[in-house]
Amino acid sequence: MFKIKSPGTIAPPVGAYSHGIEIPANARWLSIAGQAGIRPDGSLPESFEDQHDQVWQNTLAILSAAGMGPENIVHLNVYSTDPAGLKFLGIHRKKYLPAGYLPTSTWVVVSGLANPKWLVEMEALAAKVD
């Protein structure tokens, strides 16, 4: 359904992502607001790894509510207060994304998020042809 666009005329991606993804004209889109690692009961894990894992679980729940899954994610923006948190990116992508599927992605290190207890936040774009 999606066409990966990583032309040989530019350097290859420096990580587990694609430079571009082409979406068919008849796809419906889902924009997912930045998800923090807040559990359904309102609690917040203390560790970066656990918050990042919960971010993925929240994102997948929103996808499911729209009749979509992780294979429909076309772009991720991740905002991290800890540069060392990047080590969990690959772990969670392998856990939650289909094998070999690499959406476009941006990882940004920031000095803080809306709540000082949040260590990571992720927003996503998804698309699906019904």
Chimera marker file (.cmm) of the C-alpha trace (Angstrom):
<marker_set name="trace">
<marker id="1" x="0.000" y="0.000" z="0.000" r="1" g="1" b="0" radius="0.5"/>
<marker id="2" x="2.757" y="2.501" z="0.914" r="1" g="1" b="0" radius="0.5"/>
<marker id="3" x="5.762" y="3.147" z="-1.296" r="1" g="1" b="0" radius="0.5"/>
<marker id="4" x="9.053" y="3.695" z="0.507" r="1" g="1" b="0" radius="0.5"/>
<marker id="5" x="11.086" y="6.588" z="-0.921" r="1" g="1" b="0" radius="0.5"/>
<marker id="6" x="14.773" y="6.430" z="-0.011" r="1" g="1" b="0" radius="0.5"/>
<marker id="7" x="16.551" y="7.539" z="-3.192" r="1" g="1" b="0" radius="0.5"/>
<marker id="8" x="20.132" y="6.534" z="-3.857" r="1" g="1" b="0" radius="0.5"/>
<marker id="9" x="20.956" y="10.167" z="-4.586" r="1" g="1" b="0" radius="0.5"/>
<marker id="10" x="21.055" y="10.988" z="-0.856" r="1" g="1" b="0" radius="0.5"/>
<marker id="11" x="22.752" y="9.321" z="2.110" r="1" g="1" b="0" radius="0.5"/>
<marker id="12" x="20.860" y="6.311" z="3.489" r="1" g="1" b="0" radius="0.5"/>
<marker id="13" x="18.907" y="6.729" z="6.723" r="1" g="1" b="0" radius="0.5"/>
<marker id="14" x="21.170" y="6.854" z="9.772" r="1" g="1" b="0" radius="0.5"/>
<marker id="15" x="18.798" y="4.655" z="11.764" r="1" g="1" b="0" radius="0.5"/>
<marker id="16" x="15.710" y="2.464" z="11.612" r="1" g="1" b="0" radius="0.5"/>
<marker id="17" x="13.451" y="4.701" z="9.525" r="1" g="1" b="0" radius="0.5"/>
<marker id="18" x="12.629" y="5.534" z="5.902" r="1" g="1" b="0" radius="0.5"/>
<marker id="19" x="13.363" y="8.905" z="4.295" r="1" g="1" b="0" radius="0.5"/>
<marker id="20" x="9.906" y="9.056" z="2.732" r="1" g="1" b="0" radius="0.5"/>
<marker id="21" x="6.667" y="7.144" z="2.364" r="1" g="1" b="0" radius="0.5"/>
<marker id="22" x="4.180" y="7.786" z="-0.427" r="1" g="1" b="0" radius="0.5"/>
<marker id="23" x="0.511" y="7.450" z="0.567" r="1" g="1" b="0" radius="0.5"/>
<marker id="24" x="-2.137" y="6.483" z="-2.025" r="1" g="1" b="0" radius="0.5"/>
<marker id="25" x="-4.686" y="9.144" z="-2.938" r="1" g="1" b="0" radius="0.5"/>
<marker id="26" x="-7.659" y="7.190" z="-1.567" r="1" g="1" b="0" radius="0.5"/>
<marker id="27" x="-6.251" y="6.636" z="1.945" r="1" g="1" b="0" radius="0.5"/>
<marker id="28" x="-7.863" y="7.987" z="5.084" r="1" g="1" b="0" radius="0.5"/>
<marker id="29" x="-5.537" y="9.694" z="7.535" r="1" g="1" b="0" radius="0.5"/>
<marker id="30" x="-5.285" y="9.631" z="11.321" r="1" g="1" b="0" radius="0.5"/>
<marker id="31" x="-3.306" y="12.253" z="13.210" r="1" g="1" b="0" radius="0.5"/>
<marker id="32" x="-2.353" y="11.162" z="16.726" r="1" g="1" b="0" radius="0.5"/>
<marker id="33" x="-1.538" y="13.888" z="19.231" r="1" g="1" b="0" radius="0.5"/>
<marker id="34" x="1.579" y="13.596" z="21.334" r="1" g="1" b="0" radius="0.5"/>
<marker id="35" x="1.194" y="10.662" z="23.692" r="1" g="1" b="0" radius="0.5"/>
<marker id="36" x="2.913" y="10.690" z="27.068" r="1" g="1" b="0" radius="0.5"/>
<marker id="37" x="3.525" y="7.552" z="29.092" r="1" g="1" b="0" radius="0.5"/>
<marker id="38" x="0.352" y="7.925" z="31.143" r="1" g="1" b="0" radius="0.5"/>
<marker id="39" x="-1.351" y="4.617" z="31.967" r="1" g="1" b="0" radius="0.5"/>
<marker id="40" x="-5.142" y="4.227" z="31.629" r="1" g="1" b="0" radius="0.5"/>
<marker id="41" x="-5.484" y="4.622" z="35.418" r="1" g="1" b="0" radius="0.5"/>
<marker id="42" x="-3.707" y="8.013" z="35.228" r="1" g="1" b="0" radius="0.5"/>
<marker id="43" x="-0.457" y="6.829" z="36.789" r="1" g="1" b="0" radius="0.5"/>
<marker id="44" x="2.921" y="7.563" z="35.241" r="1" g="1" b="0" radius="0.5"/>
<marker id="45" x="5.818" y="5.098" z="35.236" r="1" g="1" b="0" radius="0.5"/>
<marker id="46" x="9.052" y="6.532" z="36.612" r="1" g="1" b="0" radius="0.5"/>
<marker id="47" x="11.547" y="5.089" z="34.126" r="1" g="1" b="0" radius="0.5"/>
<marker id="48" x="12.141" y="6.303" z="30.601" r="1" g="1" b="0" radius="0.5"/>
<marker id="49" x="11.819" y="2.759" z="29.242" r="1" g="1" b="0" radius="0.5"/>
<marker id="50" x="8.440" y="2.204" z="30.905" r="1" g="1" b="0" radius="0.5"/>
<marker id="51" x="7.118" y="5.601" z="29.813" r="1" g="1" b="0" radius="0.5"/>
<marker id="52" x="8.249" y="4.957" z="26.229" r="1" g="1" b="0" radius="0.5"/>
<marker id="53" x="6.580" y="1.537" z="26.271" r="1" g="1" b="0" radius="0.5"/>
<marker id="54" x="3.329" y="3.091" z="27.543" r="1" g="1" b="0" radius="0.5"/>
<marker id="55" x="3.536" y="5.751" z="24.819" r="1" g="1" b="0" radius="0.5"/>
<marker id="56" x="3.474" y="2.916" z="22.279" r="1" g="1" b="0" radius="0.5"/>
<marker id="57" x="0.568" y="1.187" z="24.030" r="1" g="1" b="0" radius="0.5"/>
<marker id="58" x="-1.425" y="4.441" z="24.020" r="1" g="1" b="0" radius="0.5"/>
<marker id="59" x="-0.652" y="4.994" z="20.343" r="1" g="1" b="0" radius="0.5"/>
<marker id="60" x="-1.740" y="1.463" z="19.437" r="1" g="1" b="0" radius="0.5"/>
<marker id="61" x="-5.016" y="1.919" z="21.360" r="1" g="1" b="0" radius="0.5"/>
<marker id="62" x="-5.801" y="5.056" z="19.328" r="1" g="1" b="0" radius="0.5"/>
<marker id="63" x="-4.930" y="3.238" z="16.096" r="1" g="1" b="0" radius="0.5"/>
<marker id="64" x="-7.204" y="0.357" z="17.074" r="1" g="1" b="0" radius="0.5"/>
<marker id="65" x="-10.075" y="2.757" z="17.820" r="1" g="1" b="0" radius="0.5"/>
<marker id="66" x="-9.733" y="3.974" z="14.219" r="1" g="1" b="0" radius="0.5"/>
<marker id="67" x="-9.642" y="0.441" z="12.769" r="1" g="1" b="0" radius="0.5"/>
<marker id="68" x="-5.910" y="0.675" z="12.155" r="1" g="1" b="0" radius="0.5"/>
<marker id="69" x="-2.782" y="-1.020" z="13.399" r="1" g="1" b="0" radius="0.5"/>
<marker id="70" x="0.953" y="-0.355" z="13.646" r="1" g="1" b="0" radius="0.5"/>
<marker id="71" x="1.359" y="-1.201" z="9.955" r="1" g="1" b="0" radius="0.5"/>
<marker id="72" x="-0.606" y="1.977" z="9.218" r="1" g="1" b="0" radius="0.5"/>
<marker id="73" x="1.853" y="4.317" z="10.936" r="1" g="1" b="0" radius="0.5"/>
<marker id="74" x="3.586" y="6.447" z="8.321" r="1" g="1" b="0" radius="0.5"/>
<marker id="75" x="5.382" y="8.988" z="10.520" r="1" g="1" b="0" radius="0.5"/>
<marker id="76" x="6.529" y="9.334" z="14.117" r="1" g="1" b="0" radius="0.5"/>
<marker id="77" x="7.834" y="12.374" z="16.000" r="1" g="1" b="0" radius="0.5"/>
<marker id="78" x="9.441" y="11.475" z="19.315" r="1" g="1" b="0" radius="0.5"/>
<marker id="79" x="10.391" y="14.138" z="21.845" r="1" g="1" b="0" radius="0.5"/>
<marker id="80" x="12.801" y="13.002" z="24.546" r="1" g="1" b="0" radius="0.5"/>
<marker id="81" x="14.207" y="14.785" z="27.574" r="1" g="1" b="0" radius="0.5"/>
<marker id="82" x="17.035" y="12.232" z="27.741" r="1" g="1" b="0" radius="0.5"/>
<marker id="83" x="19.383" y="11.622" z="24.777" r="1" g="1" b="0" radius="0.5"/>
<marker id="84" x="20.182" y="8.179" z="26.222" r="1" g="1" b="0" radius="0.5"/>
<marker id="85" x="16.524" y="7.225" z="25.705" r="1" g="1" b="0" radius="0.5"/>
<marker id="86" x="17.302" y="6.673" z="22.024" r="1" g="1" b="0" radius="0.5"/>
<marker id="87" x="18.496" y="3.157" z="22.944" r="1" g="1" b="0" radius="0.5"/>
<marker id="88" x="14.858" y="2.164" z="23.592" r="1" g="1" b="0" radius="0.5"/>
<marker id="89" x="13.676" y="3.334" z="20.167" r="1" g="1" b="0" radius="0.5"/>
<marker id="90" x="14.849" y="0.206" z="18.340" r="1" g="1" b="0" radius="0.5"/>
<marker id="91" x="13.660" y="-2.103" z="21.110" r="1" g="1" b="0" radius="0.5"/>
<marker id="92" x="10.122" y="-0.734" z="21.047" r="1" g="1" b="0" radius="0.5"/>
<marker id="93" x="9.950" y="-0.498" z="17.266" r="1" g="1" b="0" radius="0.5"/>
<marker id="94" x="10.846" y="-4.187" z="17.041" r="1" g="1" b="0" radius="0.5"/>
<marker id="95" x="8.220" y="-4.940" z="19.687" r="1" g="1" b="0" radius="0.5"/>
<marker id="96" x="5.372" y="-2.906" z="18.166" r="1" g="1" b="0" radius="0.5"/>
<marker id="97" x="5.994" y="-2.482" z="14.419" r="1" g="1" b="0" radius="0.5"/>
<marker id="98" x="5.746" y="-5.248" z="11.801" r="1" g="1" b="0" radius="0.5"/>
<marker id="99" x="9.119" y="-6.844" z="11.045" r="1" g="1" b="0" radius="0.5"/>
<marker id="100" x="11.095" y="-4.758" z="8.575" r="1" g="1" b="0" radius="0.5"/>
<marker id="101" x="8.565" y="-1.906" z="8.480" r="1" g="1" b="0" radius="0.5"/>
<marker id="102" x="10.253" y="1.480" z="8.899" r="1" g="1" b="0" radius="0.5"/>
<marker id="103" x="7.991" y="4.553" z="8.955" r="1" g="1" b="0" radius="0.5"/>
<marker id="104" x="9.499" y="7.991" z="8.573" r="1" g="1" b="0" radius="0.5"/>
<marker id="105" x="10.628" y="9.335" z="11.904" r="1" g="1" b="0" radius="0.5"/>
<marker id="106" x="12.179" y="12.204" z="13.809" r="1" g="1" b="0" radius="0.5"/>
<marker id="107" x="13.788" y="11.998" z="17.273" r="1" g="1" b="0" radius="0.5"/>
<marker id="108" x="14.196" y="15.316" z="19.060" r="1" g="1" b="0" radius="0.5"/>
<marker id="109" x="15.924" y="15.930" z="22.390" r="1" g="1" b="0" radius="0.5"/>
<marker id="110" x="14.204" y="18.717" z="24.311" r="1" g="1" b="0" radius="0.5"/>
<marker id="111" x="14.867" y="20.418" z="27.641" r="1" g="1" b="0" radius="0.5"/>
<marker id="112" x="11.377" y="19.612" z="28.893" r="1" g="1" b="0" radius="0.5"/>
<marker id="113" x="7.839" y="18.581" z="28.027" r="1" g="1" b="0" radius="0.5"/>
<marker id="114" x="4.462" y="19.986" z="29.139" r="1" g="1" b="0" radius="0.5"/>
<marker id="115" x="4.683" y="18.069" z="32.430" r="1" g="1" b="0" radius="0.5"/>
<marker id="116" x="8.128" y="17.929" z="34.070" r="1" g="1" b="0" radius="0.5"/>
<marker id="117" x="7.544" y="14.265" z="34.993" r="1" g="1" b="0" radius="0.5"/>
<marker id="118" x="7.137" y="13.270" z="31.340" r="1" g="1" b="0" radius="0.5"/>
<marker id="119" x="10.380" y="11.938" z="29.903" r="1" g="1" b="0" radius="0.5"/>
<marker id="120" x="9.164" y="11.143" z="26.383" r="1" g="1" b="0" radius="0.5"/>
<marker id="121" x="6.257" y="12.026" z="24.120" r="1" g="1" b="0" radius="0.5"/>
<marker id="122" x="5.373" y="10.640" z="20.681" r="1" g="1" b="0" radius="0.5"/>
<marker id="123" x="2.995" y="11.850" z="17.996" r="1" g="1" b="0" radius="0.5"/>
<marker id="124" x="2.106" y="9.852" z="14.918" r="1" g="1" b="0" radius="0.5"/>
<marker id="125" x="0.484" y="9.990" z="11.505" r="1" g="1" b="0" radius="0.5"/>
<marker id="126" x="-1.222" y="6.913" z="10.132" r="1" g="1" b="0" radius="0.5"/>
<marker id="127" x="-2.984" y="6.124" z="6.863" r="1" g="1" b="0" radius="0.5"/>
<marker id="128" x="-5.151" y="3.277" z="5.620" r="1" g="1" b="0" radius="0.5"/>
<marker id="129" x="-6.868" y="2.364" z="2.384" r="1" g="1" b="0" radius="0.5"/>
<marker id="130" x="-10.232" y="0.764" z="3.224" r="1" g="1" b="0" radius="0.5"/>
<link id1="1" id2="2" r="1" g="1" b="0" radius="0.2"/>
<link id1="2" id2="3" r="1" g="1" b="0" radius="0.2"/>
<link id1="3" id2="4" r="1" g="1" b="0" radius="0.2"/>
<link id1="4" id2="5" r="1" g="1" b="0" radius="0.2"/>
<link id1="5" id2="6" r="1" g="1" b="0" radius="0.2"/>
<link id1="6" id2="7" r="1" g="1" b="0" radius="0.2"/>
<link id1="7" id2="8" r="1" g="1" b="0" radius="0.2"/>
<link id1="8" id2="9" r="1" g="1" b="0" radius="0.2"/>
<link id1="9" id2="10" r="1" g="1" b="0" radius="0.2"/>
<link id1="10" id2="11" r="1" g="1" b="0" radius="0.2"/>
<link id1="11" id2="12" r="1" g="1" b="0" radius="0.2"/>
<link id1="12" id2="13" r="1" g="1" b="0" radius="0.2"/>
<link id1="13" id2="14" r="1" g="1" b="0" radius="0.2"/>
<link id1="14" id2="15" r="1" g="1" b="0" radius="0.2"/>
<link id1="15" id2="16" r="1" g="1" b="0" radius="0.2"/>
<link id1="16" id2="17" r="1" g="1" b="0" radius="0.2"/>
<link id1="17" id2="18" r="1" g="1" b="0" radius="0.2"/>
<link id1="18" id2="19" r="1" g="1" b="0" radius="0.2"/>
<link id1="19" id2="20" r="1" g="1" b="0" radius="0.2"/>
<link id1="20" id2="21" r="1" g="1" b="0" radius="0.2"/>
<link id1="21" id2="22" r="1" g="1" b="0" radius="0.2"/>
<link id1="22" id2="23" r="1" g="1" b="0" radius="0.2"/>
<link id1="23" id2="24" r="1" g="1" b="0" radius="0.2"/>
<link id1="24" id2="25" r="1" g="1" b="0" radius="0.2"/>
<link id1="25" id2="26" r="1" g="1" b="0" radius="0.2"/>
<link id1="26" id2="27" r="1" g="1" b="0" radius="0.2"/>
<link id1="27" id2="28" r="1" g="1" b="0" radius="0.2"/>
<link id1="28" id2="29" r="1" g="1" b="0" radius="0.2"/>
<link id1="29" id2="30" r="1" g="1" b="0" radius="0.2"/>
<link id1="30" id2="31" r="1" g="1" b="0" radius="0.2"/>
<link id1="31" id2="32" r="1" g="1" b="0" radius="0.2"/>
<link id1="32" id2="33" r="1" g="1" b="0" radius="0.2"/>
<link id1="33" id2="34" r="1" g="1" b="0" radius="0.2"/>
<link id1="34" id2="35" r="1" g="1" b="0" radius="0.2"/>
<link id1="35" id2="36" r="1" g="1" b="0" radius="0.2"/>
<link id1="36" id2="37" r="1" g="1" b="0" radius="0.2"/>
<link id1="37" id2="38" r="1" g="1" b="0" radius="0.2"/>
<link id1="38" id2="39" r="1" g="1" b="0" radius="0.2"/>
<link id1="39" id2="40" r="1" g="1" b="0" radius="0.2"/>
<link id1="40" id2="41" r="1" g="1" b="0" radius="0.2"/>
<link id1="41" id2="42" r="1" g="1" b="0" radius="0.2"/>
<link id1="42" id2="43" r="1" g="1" b="0" radius="0.2"/>
<link id1="43" id2="44" r="1" g="1" b="0" radius="0.2"/>
<link id1="44" id2="45" r="1" g="1" b="0" radius="0.2"/>
<link id1="45" id2="46" r="1" g="1" b="0" radius="0.2"/>
<link id1="46" id2="47" r="1" g="1" b="0" radius="0.2"/>
<link id1="47" id2="48" r="1" g="1" b="0" radius="0.2"/>
<link id1="48" id2="49" r="1" g="1" b="0" radius="0.2"/>
<link id1="49" id2="50" r="1" g="1" b="0" radius="0.2"/>
<link id1="50" id2="51" r="1" g="1" b="0" radius="0.2"/>
<link id1="51" id2="52" r="1" g="1" b="0" radius="0.2"/>
<link id1="52" id2="53" r="1" g="1" b="0" radius="0.2"/>
<link id1="53" id2="54" r="1" g="1" b="0" radius="0.2"/>
<link id1="54" id2="55" r="1" g="1" b="0" radius="0.2"/>
<link id1="55" id2="56" r="1" g="1" b="0" radius="0.2"/>
<link id1="56" id2="57" r="1" g="1" b="0" radius="0.2"/>
<link id1="57" id2="58" r="1" g="1" b="0" radius="0.2"/>
<link id1="58" id2="59" r="1" g="1" b="0" radius="0.2"/>
<link id1="59" id2="60" r="1" g="1" b="0" radius="0.2"/>
<link id1="60" id2="61" r="1" g="1" b="0" radius="0.2"/>
<link id1="61" id2="62" r="1" g="1" b="0" radius="0.2"/>
<link id1="62" id2="63" r="1" g="1" b="0" radius="0.2"/>
<link id1="63" id2="64" r="1" g="1" b="0" radius="0.2"/>
<link id1="64" id2="65" r="1" g="1" b="0" radius="0.2"/>
<link id1="65" id2="66" r="1" g="1" b="0" radius="0.2"/>
<link id1="66" id2="67" r="1" g="1" b="0" radius="0.2"/>
<link id1="67" id2="68" r="1" g="1" b="0" radius="0.2"/>
<link id1="68" id2="69" r="1" g="1" b="0" radius="0.2"/>
<link id1="69" id2="70" r="1" g="1" b="0" radius="0.2"/>
<link id1="70" id2="71" r="1" g="1" b="0" radius="0.2"/>
<link id1="71" id2="72" r="1" g="1" b="0" radius="0.2"/>
<link id1="72" id2="73" r="1" g="1" b="0" radius="0.2"/>
<link id1="73" id2="74" r="1" g="1" b="0" radius="0.2"/>
<link id1="74" id2="75" r="1" g="1" b="0" radius="0.2"/>
<link id1="75" id2="76" r="1" g="1" b="0" radius="0.2"/>
<link id1="76" id2="77" r="1" g="1" b="0" radius="0.2"/>
<link id1="77" id2="78" r="1" g="1" b="0" radius="0.2"/>
<link id1="78" id2="79" r="1" g="1" b="0" radius="0.2"/>
<link id1="79" id2="80" r="1" g="1" b="0" radius="0.2"/>
<link id1="80" id2="81" r="1" g="1" b="0" radius="0.2"/>
<link id1="81" id2="82" r="1" g="1" b="0" radius="0.2"/>
<link id1="82" id2="83" r="1" g="1" b="0" radius="0.2"/>
<link id1="83" id2="84" r="1" g="1" b="0" radius="0.2"/>
<link id1="84" id2="85" r="1" g="1" b="0" radius="0.2"/>
<link id1="85" id2="86" r="1" g="1" b="0" radius="0.2"/>
<link id1="86" id2="87" r="1" g="1" b="0" radius="0.2"/>
<link id1="87" id2="88" r="1" g="1" b="0" radius="0.2"/>
<link id1="88" id2="89" r="1" g="1" b="0" radius="0.2"/>
<link id1="89" id2="90" r="1" g="1" b="0" radius="0.2"/>
<link id1="90" id2="91" r="1" g="1" b="0" radius="0.2"/>
<link id1="91" id2="92" r="1" g="1" b="0" radius="0.2"/>
<link id1="92" id2="93" r="1" g="1" b="0" radius="0.2"/>
<link id1="93" id2="94" r="1" g="1" b="0" radius="0.2"/>
<link id1="94" id2="95" r="1" g="1" b="0" radius="0.2"/>
<link id1="95" id2="96" r="1" g="1" b="0" radius="0.2"/>
<link id1="96" id2="97" r="1" g="1" b="0" radius="0.2"/>
<link id1="97" id2="98" r="1" g="1" b="0" radius="0.2"/>
<link id1="98" id2="99" r="1" g="1" b="0" radius="0.2"/>
<link id1="99" id2="100" r="1" g="1" b="0" radius="0.2"/>
<link id1="100" id2="101" r="1" g="1" b="0" radius="0.2"/>
<link id1="101" id2="102" r="1" g="1" b="0" radius="0.2"/>
<link id1="102" id2="103" r="1" g="1" b="0" radius="0.2"/>
<link id1="103" id2="104" r="1" g="1" b="0" radius="0.2"/>
<link id1="104" id2="105" r="1" g="1" b="0" radius="0.2"/>
<link id1="105" id2="106" r="1" g="1" b="0" radius="0.2"/>
<link id1="106" id2="107" r="1" g="1" b="0" radius="0.2"/>
<link id1="107" id2="108" r="1" g="1" b="0" radius="0.2"/>
<link id1="108" id2="109" r="1" g="1" b="0" radius="0.2"/>
<link id1="109" id2="110" r="1" g="1" b="0" radius="0.2"/>
<link id1="110" id2="111" r="1" g="1" b="0" radius="0.2"/>
<link id1="111" id2="112" r="1" g="1" b="0" radius="0.2"/>
<link id1="112" id2="113" r="1" g="1" b="0" radius="0.2"/>
<link id1="113" id2="114" r="1" g="1" b="0" radius="0.2"/>
<link id1="114" id2="115" r="1" g="1" b="0" radius="0.2"/>
<link id1="115" id2="116" r="1" g="1" b="0" radius="0.2"/>
<link id1="116" id2="117" r="1" g="1" b="0" radius="0.2"/>
<link id1="117" id2="118" r="1" g="1" b="0" radius="0.2"/>
<link id1="118" id2="119" r="1" g="1" b="0" radius="0.2"/>
<link id1="119" id2="120" r="1" g="1" b="0" radius="0.2"/>
<link id1="120" id2="121" r="1" g="1" b="0" radius="0.2"/>
<link id1="121" id2="122" r="1" g="1" b="0" radius="0.2"/>
<link id1="122" id2="123" r="1" g="1" b="0" radius="0.2"/>
<link id1="123" id2="124" r="1" g="1" b="0" radius="0.2"/>
<link id1="124" id2="125" r="1" g="1" b="0" radius="0.2"/>
<link id1="125" id2="126" r="1" g="1" b="0" radius="0.2"/>
<link id1="126" id2="127" r="1" g="1" b="0" radius="0.2"/>
<link id1="127" id2="128" r="1" g="1" b="0" radius="0.2"/>
<link id1="128" id2="129" r="1" g="1" b="0" radius="0.2"/>
<link id1="129" id2="130" r="1" g="1" b="0" radius="0.2"/>
</marker_set>
